[in-house]
Amino acid sequence: MIEWVRNAWLGWQQYIEKGRVAALFLAVLLFLWFGQKWKAQQSEQENAGRRLFDYSVAMAFLCICPLTAAVSMMYQTRFYDYQWIWSMVPVTIIIAWGGVIFLSDIWEKRGKNVTATATLTLGLAGILFLCGGLGQRDGLREAGREEARRNAGEVIAEVLLQVQGNDGIAREPVEICLWAPQEIMEAARSCSGEIRLPYGRNMWDPALNAYVYEAYDESLLAMYQWMSETDALVPEAELIEKLRPGEEEKTLWRTRGEACLASARENGVNCFLFPGDLDAEYVEWLQVQLQVAPVEVQGYYMFCPAK
Amino acid sequence: MKTEKQNSFKNIISLKNSTGTDRILLLFLMVIGLAEVIHLMAVMLGKGVSFCSKLFLAGFLLLVVIMGIAECLVRRTKASRKETSVGRKVLVQSNVPVFGAGLLILLQVVMVLTQENVYIDGDMTLETVNTFLATDAVYQINPLTGAPFEMGMPFRLKILCLPTLYSMLASVLPFGTEYLVYHLVPAVILVCSYLVYWNLSGILFGEKREAGGKRACFMILVILLFWIGSYAYGMDGFGALFCGYRGVSVRALILLPYTFSLVLRKKWITACLCILAEACIVWTFYGMGACLFVVVFLWLTERLQQAFDKRKTGKGAAA
């Protein structure tokens, strides 16, 4: 229970750290309370406004107080984080309602003084814009993320074309089980429901583990680890002398690689993609292991060994 | 003279006191209900997406016909004619703010339809939809890997119908699954959300023509709040602009604000439909979700306030 209360308090702190809409909401509640603004409206609207205000005050208290917030989080199931309890608070409705009442007051009282009215209105708009932002904080606009997804989609399309055959001859569809760097695996099942993978996005996005009970064994974890290391191999020509991997490191990579490639074949993988900027030495080794020559596909080496 | 109880009962069940937006949103709730019934049939009886799509199309057309007939019947009554003409005049009298709001909504819809910024972390809706379509089966194959389930998935997630609804839409509409799930559906959700807020503005400011300007300003503020409030996952604006396809976004943008609207007008049966719709699209505590909480809590705060007012009036009279 103490941990839940602590989580609720940390959740509130993170909620107000990311932006100031919650602060604006509380400010509007104060404005409505001190002004008793719903009384200026007709009875039906006054009644509705009053009820909404009372509810919002009670809910705001419930969401800020750690004890009641913890109970609310338990009610909404522990699958959802703190910020979702605020969806039960009519934040947008209250701010917009309060904003209209405030603007109506200004325009009615100072309507003839255009400069003052315009200044106050723009000031309100400025406060509004200072309270938020445009999706920067949750990594949505991480540099190159959209481009990486688009490139991955093109690679997947090309892989499907190459494996299914692009000579126009109708043939039985080949079931593809693909093992590739993370950015390709991430997009594979989104692009086509026909591509199988040895492991899915829940390997690096643990939030997805809530959706399935499937777990990955040691061999699949090792495969993911080895592919990440392979993806991180920078071409030797770009490295200065002292940073080049020694023979020992290369041997270790090859030893683990042999085991991982064997695991991949056991898991049904029949299509391997590796980064296109791998040094020739590594590509030759892969060619020997997989017993097939690579095909270049949109900046990747594709190996499709025979069964 | 009708008693208060008779009048309130009529209010609960009557479409006559509903607005045009109410009827559109009722259709929205019924579509979710239809999708849920078909989805459960697919899960329990092992039916495929192709079978479900045909059933969904038939059911949807039937719903549209029924709502169309209901709309015609409602429009025939005197009260409805007066409501419609006032509604149109409200819009006509407030040209500039309405035009501004319309333009901003259009901009946001275009942005949602064309942007590449879609938030997919912690979500596998598209993989699930693609899997359903590729295998013509519902929850038989692990969407993340394409392999058959070994351990399965939680039943409380299996009963949620959104992936099946999107699969059925993808199989009947001429759009790619990614475009449908990440762009088209969020655009529809966004527009429906604005319908809900327009509905709310009528409750807060009245339906008369004089209120048109205030209602339009309310809408402009809502649109701006969606924009500036899109800085974090969980905010209404973030859900509206970057992940409108998710069940939590549909709940926050449509079901919850509409529940407020319905409870403030004491439309309890439609409010129950919101509670049920939420249970069909979001993981809830044995079906008890945020909408039920809102209904109960809003009712409770009203009762407490009435008790408080009575006491205050009683003390004042005594003094």
Interface residues (C-beta under 8 A of the other chain):
Chain A: Y15 K18 G19 V21 Q41 Q42 E44 Q45 A48 G49 R50 R51 L52 D54 Y55 A58 M59 Y75 Q76 T77 F79 Y80 D81 Q83 W84 W86 S87 M88 P90 V91 T92 I93 I95 A96 W97 G99 V100 L103 S104 A125 L128 F129 C131 G132 G133 L134 G135 Q136 R137 D138 G139 L140 R141 E146 R149 R150 C177 R189 S190 C191 S192 G193 E194 I195 R196 L197 P198 Y199 G200 R201 N202 D205 A207 L208 A210 Y211 V212 Y213 E214 A215
Chain B: E116 N117 Y119 I120 D121 G122 D123 M124 L126 E127 V129 N130 T131 F132 L133 A134 T135 N142 P143 L144 T145 G146 A147 F149 E150 M151 G152 M153 P154 L157 E178 Y197 L200 I203 L204 F205 G206 K214 C217 F218 L221 V222 L224 L225 F226 W227 I228 G229 S230 Y231 A232 Y233 G234 M235 D236 G237 F238 L241 F242 V248 R251 A252 L256 P257 F260 L264 W283 T284 F285 M288 G289 A290 F293 V294 F297 L298 T301 E302 L304 Q305
